[in-house]
Amino acid sequence: ENLVSNEKKSFSTQKSKVNTLRQFYMIKTEEIENIFLLIMLT
């Protein structure tokens, strides 16, 4: 039983890591798009 709960914990940890990474990546992508826009406009 303990093993199962540990599995679940590690899974949710992985999930939150992935979500954090995804958010970070989204932010970075937005920044990159903004930079491209700036370059194209100038």
mmCIF file as Biopython writes it, N, C-alpha, C and O atoms, coordinates in Angstrom:
data_model
#
loop_
_atom_site.group_PDB
_atom_site.id
_atom_site.type_symbol
_atom_site.label_atom_id
_atom_site.label_alt_id
_atom_site.label_comp_id
_atom_site.label_asym_id
_atom_site.label_entity_id
_atom_site.label_seq_id
_atom_site.pdbx_PDB_ins_code
_atom_site.Cartn_x
_atom_site.Cartn_y
_atom_site.Cartn_z
_atom_site.occupancy
_atom_site.B_iso_or_equiv
_atom_site.auth_seq_id
_atom_site.auth_asym_id
_atom_site.pdbx_PDB_model_num
ATOM 1   N N  . GLU A ? 1  ? 0.840  -1.212 0.000   1.0 0.0 1  A 1 
ATOM 2   C CA . GLU A ? 1  ? 0.000  0.000  0.000   1.0 0.0 1  A 1 
ATOM 3   C C  . GLU A ? 1  ? 0.879  1.267  0.000   1.0 0.0 1  A 1 
ATOM 4   O O  . GLU A ? 1  ? 0.631  2.224  -0.733  1.0 0.0 1  A 1 
ATOM 5   N N  . ASN A ? 2  ? 1.888  1.228  0.833   1.0 0.0 2  A 1 
ATOM 6   C CA . ASN A ? 2  ? 2.788  2.379  0.903   1.0 0.0 2  A 1 
ATOM 7   C C  . ASN A ? 2  ? 3.474  2.616  -0.442  1.0 0.0 2  A 1 
ATOM 8   O O  . ASN A ? 2  ? 3.655  3.753  -0.877  1.0 0.0 2  A 1 
ATOM 9   N N  . LEU A ? 3  ? 3.838  1.546  -1.065  1.0 0.0 3  A 1 
ATOM 10  C CA . LEU A ? 3  ? 4.510  1.622  -2.361  1.0 0.0 3  A 1 
ATOM 11  C C  . LEU A ? 3  ? 3.623  2.351  -3.378  1.0 0.0 3  A 1 
ATOM 12  O O  . LEU A ? 3  ? 4.088  3.192  -4.147  1.0 0.0 3  A 1 
ATOM 13  N N  . VAL A ? 4  ? 2.339  2.002  -3.357  1.0 0.0 4  A 1 
ATOM 14  C CA . VAL A ? 4  ? 1.404  2.615  -4.305  1.0 0.0 4  A 1 
ATOM 15  C C  . VAL A ? 4  ? 1.302  4.117  -4.066  1.0 0.0 4  A 1 
ATOM 16  O O  . VAL A ? 4  ? 1.326  4.901  -5.015  1.0 0.0 4  A 1 
ATOM 17  N N  . SER A ? 5  ? 1.189  4.515  -2.819  1.0 0.0 5  A 1 
ATOM 18  C CA . SER A ? 5  ? 1.075  5.948  -2.535  1.0 0.0 5  A 1 
ATOM 19  C C  . SER A ? 5  ? 2.358  6.670  -2.921  1.0 0.0 5  A 1 
ATOM 20  O O  . SER A ? 5  ? 2.317  7.818  -3.364  1.0 0.0 5  A 1 
ATOM 21  N N  . ASN A ? 6  ? 3.489  6.010  -2.757  1.0 0.0 6  A 1 
ATOM 22  C CA . ASN A ? 6  ? 4.752  6.607  -3.196  1.0 0.0 6  A 1 
ATOM 23  C C  . ASN A ? 6  ? 4.778  6.784  -4.711  1.0 0.0 6  A 1 
ATOM 24  O O  . ASN A ? 6  ? 5.243  7.799  -5.230  1.0 0.0 6  A 1 
ATOM 25  N N  . GLU A ? 7  ? 4.272  5.778  -5.397  1.0 0.0 7  A 1 
ATOM 26  C CA . GLU A ? 7  ? 4.181  5.862  -6.855  1.0 0.0 7  A 1 
ATOM 27  C C  . GLU A ? 7  ? 3.328  7.066  -7.257  1.0 0.0 7  A 1 
ATOM 28  O O  . GLU A ? 7  ? 3.699  7.846  -8.134  1.0 0.0 7  A 1 
ATOM 29  N N  . LYS A ? 8  ? 2.197  7.193  -6.605  1.0 0.0 8  A 1 
ATOM 30  C CA . LYS A ? 8  ? 1.293  8.303  -6.921  1.0 0.0 8  A 1 
ATOM 31  C C  . LYS A ? 8  ? 1.977  9.640  -6.653  1.0 0.0 8  A 1 
ATOM 32  O O  . LYS A ? 8  ? 1.860  10.577 -7.444  1.0 0.0 8  A 1 
ATOM 33  N N  . LYS A ? 9  ? 2.680  9.719  -5.548  1.0 0.0 9  A 1 
ATOM 34  C CA . LYS A ? 9  ? 3.371  10.962 -5.200  1.0 0.0 9  A 1 
ATOM 35  C C  . LYS A ? 9  ? 4.382  11.327 -6.276  1.0 0.0 9  A 1 
ATOM 36  O O  . LYS A ? 9  ? 4.418  12.459 -6.758  1.0 0.0 9  A 1 
ATOM 37  N N  . SER A ? 10 ? 5.197  10.355 -6.642  1.0 0.0 10 A 1 
ATOM 38  C CA . SER A ? 10 ? 6.229  10.651 -7.632  1.0 0.0 10 A 1 
ATOM 39  C C  . SER A ? 10 ? 5.595  11.015 -8.972  1.0 0.0 10 A 1 
ATOM 40  O O  . SER A ? 10 ? 6.118  11.846 -9.713  1.0 0.0 10 A 1 
ATOM 41  N N  . PHE A ? 11 ? 4.464  10.383 -9.270  1.0 0.0 11 A 1 
ATOM 42  C CA . PHE A ? 11 ? 3.783  10.701 -10.518 1.0 0.0 11 A 1 
ATOM 43  C C  . PHE A ? 11 ? 3.293  12.143 -10.508 1.0 0.0 11 A 1 
ATOM 44  O O  . PHE A ? 11 ? 3.471  12.873 -11.482 1.0 0.0 11 A 1 
ATOM 45  N N  . SER A ? 12 ? 2.674  12.548 -9.401  1.0 0.0 12 A 1 
ATOM 46  C CA . SER A ? 12 ? 2.161  13.921 -9.351  1.0 0.0 12 A 1 
ATOM 47  C C  . SER A ? 12 ? 3.311  14.931 -9.328  1.0 0.0 12 A 1 
ATOM 48  O O  . SER A ? 12 ? 3.179  16.042 -9.840  1.0 0.0 12 A 1 
ATOM 49  N N  . THR A ? 13 ? 4.423  14.542 -8.741  1.0 0.0 13 A 1 
ATOM 50  C CA . THR A ? 13 ? 5.598  15.414 -8.776  1.0 0.0 13 A 1 
ATOM 51  C C  . THR A ? 13 ? 6.067  15.601 -10.214 1.0 0.0 13 A 1 
ATOM 52  O O  . THR A ? 13 ? 6.339  16.716 -10.658 1.0 0.0 13 A 1 
ATOM 53  N N  . GLN A ? 14 ? 6.155  14.484 -10.931 1.0 0.0 14 A 1 
ATOM 54  C CA . GLN A ? 14 ? 6.531  14.552 -12.341 1.0 0.0 14 A 1 
ATOM 55  C C  . GLN A ? 14 ? 5.563  15.448 -13.104 1.0 0.0 14 A 1 
ATOM 56  O O  . GLN A ? 14 ? 5.965  16.270 -13.927 1.0 0.0 14 A 1 
ATOM 57  N N  . LYS A ? 15 ? 4.282  15.269 -12.812 1.0 0.0 15 A 1 
ATOM 58  C CA . LYS A ? 15 ? 3.269  16.036 -13.522 1.0 0.0 15 A 1 
ATOM 59  C C  . LYS A ? 15 ? 3.443  17.528 -13.290 1.0 0.0 15 A 1 
ATOM 60  O O  . LYS A ? 15 ? 3.358  18.323 -14.225 1.0 0.0 15 A 1 
ATOM 61  N N  . SER A ? 16 ? 3.685  17.903 -12.044 1.0 0.0 16 A 1 
ATOM 62  C CA . SER A ? 16 ? 3.837  19.323 -11.751 1.0 0.0 16 A 1 
ATOM 63  C C  . SER A ? 16 ? 5.122  19.869 -12.376 1.0 0.0 16 A 1 
ATOM 64  O O  . SER A ? 16 ? 5.171  21.021 -12.807 1.0 0.0 16 A 1 
ATOM 65  N N  . LYS A ? 17 ? 6.146  19.043 -12.421 1.0 0.0 17 A 1 
ATOM 66  C CA . LYS A ? 17 ? 7.380  19.472 -13.090 1.0 0.0 17 A 1 
ATOM 67  C C  . LYS A ? 17 ? 7.111  19.746 -14.562 1.0 0.0 17 A 1 
ATOM 68  O O  . LYS A ? 17 ? 7.551  20.755 -15.114 1.0 0.0 17 A 1 
ATOM 69  N N  . VAL A ? 18 ? 6.389  18.838 -15.178 1.0 0.0 18 A 1 
ATOM 70  C CA . VAL A ? 18 ? 6.073  18.993 -16.602 1.0 0.0 18 A 1 
ATOM 71  C C  . VAL A ? 18 ? 5.246  20.254 -16.815 1.0 0.0 18 A 1 
ATOM 72  O O  . VAL A ? 18 ? 5.480  21.000 -17.766 1.0 0.0 18 A 1 
ATOM 73  N N  . ASN A ? 19 ? 4.278  20.495 -15.932 1.0 0.0 19 A 1 
ATOM 74  C CA . ASN A ? 19 ? 3.444  21.689 -16.054 1.0 0.0 19 A 1 
ATOM 75  C C  . ASN A ? 19 ? 4.282  22.955 -15.917 1.0 0.0 19 A 1 
ATOM 76  O O  . ASN A ? 19 ? 4.101  23.913 -16.669 1.0 0.0 19 A 1 
ATOM 77  N N  . THR A ? 20 ? 5.196  22.952 -14.955 1.0 0.0 20 A 1 
ATOM 78  C CA . THR A ? 20 ? 6.071  24.103 -14.767 1.0 0.0 20 A 1 
ATOM 79  C C  . THR A ? 20 ? 6.913  24.333 -16.015 1.0 0.0 20 A 1 
ATOM 80  O O  . THR A ? 20 ? 7.042  25.458 -16.496 1.0 0.0 20 A 1 
ATOM 81  N N  . LEU A ? 21 ? 7.478  23.252 -16.527 1.0 0.0 21 A 1 
ATOM 82  C CA . LEU A ? 21 ? 8.275  23.348 -17.750 1.0 0.0 21 A 1 
ATOM 83  C C  . LEU A ? 21 ? 7.445  23.906 -18.894 1.0 0.0 21 A 1 
ATOM 84  O O  . LEU A ? 21 ? 7.901  24.761 -19.654 1.0 0.0 21 A 1 
ATOM 85  N N  . ARG A ? 22 ? 6.226  23.412 -19.004 1.0 0.0 22 A 1 
ATOM 86  C CA . ARG A ? 22 ? 5.355  23.846 -20.091 1.0 0.0 22 A 1 
ATOM 87  C C  . ARG A ? 22 ? 5.082  25.343 -19.981 1.0 0.0 22 A 1 
ATOM 88  O O  . ARG A ? 22 ? 5.142  26.072 -20.971 1.0 0.0 22 A 1 
ATOM 89  N N  . GLN A ? 23 ? 4.781  25.790 -18.765 1.0 0.0 23 A 1 
ATOM 90  C CA . GLN A ? 23 ? 4.519  27.218 -18.570 1.0 0.0 23 A 1 
ATOM 91  C C  . GLN A ? 23 ? 5.758  28.029 -18.912 1.0 0.0 23 A 1 
ATOM 92  O O  . GLN A ? 23 ? 5.675  29.052 -19.591 1.0 0.0 23 A 1 
ATOM 93  N N  . PHE A ? 24 ? 6.898  27.567 -18.439 1.0 0.0 24 A 1 
ATOM 94  C CA . PHE A ? 24 ? 8.145  28.265 -18.729 1.0 0.0 24 A 1 
ATOM 95  C C  . PHE A ? 24 ? 8.366  28.356 -20.231 1.0 0.0 24 A 1 
ATOM 96  O O  . PHE A ? 24 ? 8.729  29.408 -20.756 1.0 0.0 24 A 1 
ATOM 97  N N  . TYR A ? 25 ? 8.141  27.243 -20.909 1.0 0.0 25 A 1 
ATOM 98  C CA . TYR A ? 25 ? 8.335  27.203 -22.354 1.0 0.0 25 A 1 
ATOM 99  C C  . TYR A ? 25 ? 7.376  28.158 -23.054 1.0 0.0 25 A 1 
ATOM 100 O O  . TYR A ? 25 ? 7.758  28.854 -23.995 1.0 0.0 25 A 1 
ATOM 101 N N  . MET A ? 26 ? 6.124  28.185 -22.589 1.0 0.0 26 A 1 
ATOM 102 C CA . MET A ? 26 ? 5.142  29.106 -23.180 1.0 0.0 26 A 1 
ATOM 103 C C  . MET A ? 26 ? 5.612  30.543 -23.042 1.0 0.0 26 A 1 
ATOM 104 O O  . MET A ? 26 ? 5.546  31.324 -23.992 1.0 0.0 26 A 1 
ATOM 105 N N  . ILE A ? 27 ? 6.086  30.884 -21.856 1.0 0.0 27 A 1 
ATOM 106 C CA . ILE A ? 27 ? 6.558  32.251 -21.628 1.0 0.0 27 A 1 
ATOM 107 C C  . ILE A ? 27 ? 7.720  32.553 -22.572 1.0 0.0 27 A 1 
ATOM 108 O O  . ILE A ? 27 ? 7.750  33.600 -23.219 1.0 0.0 27 A 1 
ATOM 109 N N  . LYS A ? 28 ? 8.662  31.637 -22.643 1.0 0.0 28 A 1 
ATOM 110 C CA . LYS A ? 28 ? 9.816  31.836 -23.519 1.0 0.0 28 A 1 
ATOM 111 C C  . LYS A ? 28 ? 9.365  32.002 -24.972 1.0 0.0 28 A 1 
ATOM 112 O O  . LYS A ? 28 ? 9.880  32.858 -25.691 1.0 0.0 28 A 1 
ATOM 113 N N  . THR A ? 29 ? 8.418  31.195 -25.392 1.0 0.0 29 A 1 
ATOM 114 C CA . THR A ? 29 ? 7.955  31.283 -26.774 1.0 0.0 29 A 1 
ATOM 115 C C  . THR A ? 29 ? 7.346  32.648 -27.036 1.0 0.0 29 A 1 
ATOM 116 O O  . THR A ? 29 ? 7.579  33.251 -28.084 1.0 0.0 29 A 1 
ATOM 117 N N  . GLU A ? 30 ? 6.565  33.132 -26.079 1.0 0.0 30 A 1 
ATOM 118 C CA . GLU A ? 30 ? 5.963  34.461 -26.233 1.0 0.0 30 A 1 
ATOM 119 C C  . GLU A ? 30 ? 7.045  35.520 -26.365 1.0 0.0 30 A 1 
ATOM 120 O O  . GLU A ? 30 ? 6.968  36.402 -27.221 1.0 0.0 30 A 1 
ATOM 121 N N  . GLU A ? 31 ? 8.054  35.423 -25.509 1.0 0.0 31 A 1 
ATOM 122 C CA . GLU A ? 31 ? 9.150  36.398 -25.569 1.0 0.0 31 A 1 
ATOM 123 C C  . GLU A ? 31 ? 9.824  36.361 -26.924 1.0 0.0 31 A 1 
ATOM 124 O O  . GLU A ? 31 ? 10.111 37.403 -27.514 1.0 0.0 31 A 1 
ATOM 125 N N  . ILE A ? 32 ? 10.072 35.176 -27.407 1.0 0.0 32 A 1 
ATOM 126 C CA . ILE A ? 32 ? 10.736 35.029 -28.707 1.0 0.0 32 A 1 
ATOM 127 C C  . ILE A ? 32 ? 9.869  35.645 -29.804 1.0 0.0 32 A 1 
ATOM 128 O O  . ILE A ? 32 ? 10.378 36.328 -30.693 1.0 0.0 32 A 1 
ATOM 129 N N  . GLU A ? 33 ? 8.572  35.404 -29.740 1.0 0.0 33 A 1 
ATOM 130 C CA . GLU A ? 33 ? 7.671  35.984 -30.744 1.0 0.0 33 A 1 
ATOM 131 C C  . GLU A ? 33 ? 7.712  37.504 -30.686 1.0 0.0 33 A 1 
ATOM 132 O O  . GLU A ? 33 ? 7.719  38.174 -31.719 1.0 0.0 33 A 1 
ATOM 133 N N  . ASN A ? 34 ? 7.740  38.044 -29.468 1.0 0.0 34 A 1 
ATOM 134 C CA . ASN A ? 34 ? 7.806  39.496 -29.317 1.0 0.0 34 A 1 
ATOM 135 C C  . ASN A ? 34 ? 9.084  40.044 -29.916 1.0 0.0 34 A 1 
ATOM 136 O O  . ASN A ? 34 ? 9.074  41.080 -30.580 1.0 0.0 34 A 1 
ATOM 137 N N  . ILE A ? 35 ? 10.171 39.357 -29.683 1.0 0.0 35 A 1 
ATOM 138 C CA . ILE A ? 35 ? 11.453 39.795 -30.232 1.0 0.0 35 A 1 
ATOM 139 C C  . ILE A ? 35 ? 11.406 39.782 -31.756 1.0 0.0 35 A 1 
ATOM 140 O O  . ILE A ? 35 ? 11.885 40.708 -32.410 1.0 0.0 35 A 1 
ATOM 141 N N  . PHE A ? 36 ? 10.827 38.725 -32.310 1.0 0.0 36 A 1 
ATOM 142 C CA . PHE A ? 36 ? 10.705 38.654 -33.771 1.0 0.0 36 A 1 
ATOM 143 C C  . PHE A ? 36 ? 9.865  39.811 -34.291 1.0 0.0 36 A 1 
ATOM 144 O O  . PHE A ? 36 ? 10.202 40.430 -35.301 1.0 0.0 36 A 1 
ATOM 145 N N  . LEU A ? 37 ? 8.768  40.099 -33.595 1.0 0.0 37 A 1 
ATOM 146 C CA . LEU A ? 37 ? 7.911  41.208 -34.011 1.0 0.0 37 A 1 
ATOM 147 C C  . LEU A ? 37 ? 8.690  42.514 -33.989 1.0 0.0 37 A 1 
ATOM 148 O O  . LEU A ? 37 ? 8.610  43.313 -34.922 1.0 0.0 37 A 1 
ATOM 149 N N  . LEU A ? 38 ? 9.438  42.720 -32.928 1.0 0.0 38 A 1 
ATOM 150 C CA . LEU A ? 38 ? 10.238 43.935 -32.815 1.0 0.0 38 A 1 
ATOM 151 C C  . LEU A ? 38 ? 11.220 44.043 -33.968 1.0 0.0 38 A 1 
ATOM 152 O O  . LEU A ? 38 ? 11.372 45.104 -34.573 1.0 0.0 38 A 1 
ATOM 153 N N  . ILE A ? 39 ? 11.872 42.953 -34.259 1.0 0.0 39 A 1 
ATOM 154 C CA . ILE A ? 39 ? 12.866 42.952 -35.342 1.0 0.0 39 A 1 
ATOM 155 C C  . ILE A ? 39 ? 12.194 43.270 -36.678 1.0 0.0 39 A 1 
ATOM 156 O O  . ILE A ? 39 ? 12.718 44.040 -37.483 1.0 0.0 39 A 1 
ATOM 157 N N  . MET A ? 40 ? 11.043 42.673 -36.897 1.0 0.0 40 A 1 
ATOM 158 C CA . MET A ? 40 ? 10.373 42.890 -38.178 1.0 0.0 40 A 1 
ATOM 159 C C  . MET A ? 40 ? 9.835  44.315 -38.304 1.0 0.0 40 A 1 
ATOM 160 O O  . MET A ? 40 ? 9.760  44.869 -39.400 1.0 0.0 40 A 1 
ATOM 161 N N  . LEU A ? 41 ? 9.469  44.888 -37.181 1.0 0.0 41 A 1 
ATOM 162 C CA . LEU A ? 41 ? 8.891  46.236 -37.235 1.0 0.0 41 A 1 
ATOM 163 C C  . LEU A ? 41 ? 9.957  47.312 -37.407 1.0 0.0 41 A 1 
ATOM 164 O O  . LEU A ? 41 ? 9.687  48.380 -37.956 1.0 0.0 41 A 1 
ATOM 165 N N  . THR A ? 42 ? 11.165 47.028 -36.936 1.0 0.0 42 A 1 
ATOM 166 C CA . THR A ? 42 ? 12.192 48.069 -37.019 1.0 0.0 42 A 1 
ATOM 167 C C  . THR A ? 42 ? 12.988 47.976 -38.311 1.0 0.0 42 A 1 
ATOM 168 O O  . THR A ? 42 ? 13.892 48.780 -38.538 1.0 0.0 42 A 1 
#
